[in-house]
Amino acid sequence: MNSTAMSLKPAEGKLAYLPVALFGAVMGLTGLAVAWRIAHTQFGAPLWIAHAIGVLALLAFAAQTLAYLIKAGTDFANVRAEFEHPIAGNLFGTPLVSLLLLPLLLAESHLALARVMWTVGAIAMVLFAWTIVMRWISARQKPMHATPAWIVPAVGLIDVPLAVPALGWADSLHGVMTFATAVGLFFAIPLLTMILSRLIFEEPIPAALQPSLLIMVAPFSVGFSAYVTTFGHIDAFAESLYMLMLFFLALLFGRLRNLPGCPFRVSWWAVSFPLAASATAALRYAAHTQHVVANGIAILLLATATTIIGAISIRTLIGIARGELRQLSSA
């Protein structure tokens, strides 16, 4: 029996620490690929950059899905504990959001596969959001647990509409798009209020989780894209979301100015999707206004997102090559 346990321990030890939040890398890479596609249309940027980043996103999704399935198969109790955690459990939305975003890259070449992925992701995301909100209102929560990760489940519904036009379902699923946008934006208001209250009145969040603060930009950046995708135009409300995005970006970049001096952790991937989504929103807005300032902001955000995501990608790959993934996954 001891020999059997010893033989199983290495497999469990290798993947038990693998956080579901690492799917945030897929979200970030996918968002960046979409941003470069828009930059190709808007500014004539090389299309091969978008294709290359898209391939990396698909490879990352395949690798992480396989790795997490191995983790679930060898140590399901660990997965259940992660899901039940008041903070980490919210990040089970990251693989679901990945399923909602990847169809943006696949729709042109593999429409049937893209539709299947989106359908699974949309249904699962609605059920996940309902489950987490029920958890919140069914048991007393602690103020210290109100972190930016709480935004992912309910506000994450605003990712549902993004790929619908590319799938050819914009007319038939307009109601679904409106539902997801409305629910996601509605929950953004109380959740951001609670998170800001926690940041103001409670102890600072751990250094390893500081990058997750940038998730607070997502309700505005992704909300802008979801609203415009759903209703087909940029009006005063959409412009307000864009302006709020810029304000929160400036605010949170100030909070993260000391991050380069902190030890690298895979939790840094939390910055990737908000940055990529902000670049996408800025590019959409620039295409609408055709103003030199809006163009400059869009180019700046695209360059920033590309540089930061590229640096995090390289550091993560170096860590994997060195066998440091367990250490990099620690808080």
ABEGO torsion letter per residue (X at the ends): XAAAAAAAAAAAAAAAABBAAAAAAAAAAAAAAAAAAAAAAAAGBBAAAAAAAAAAAAAAAAAAAAAAAAAAAABAAAAAAAAABAAAAAAAAAAAAAAAAAAAAAAAABAAAAAAAAAAAAAAAAAAAAAAAAAAAABBBBAAABBAAAAAAAAAAAAAAAAAAAAGAAAAAAAAAAAAAAAAAAAAAAAAAAAAAAAAABBBBBAAAAAAAAAAAAAAAAAAAAAAAAAGBBBAAAAAAAAAAAAAAAAAAAAAAAAAABBBBAAAAAAAAAAAAAAAAAAAAAAAAGBAAAAAAAAAAAAAAAAAAAAAAAAAAAAAAAGAAAAAABX
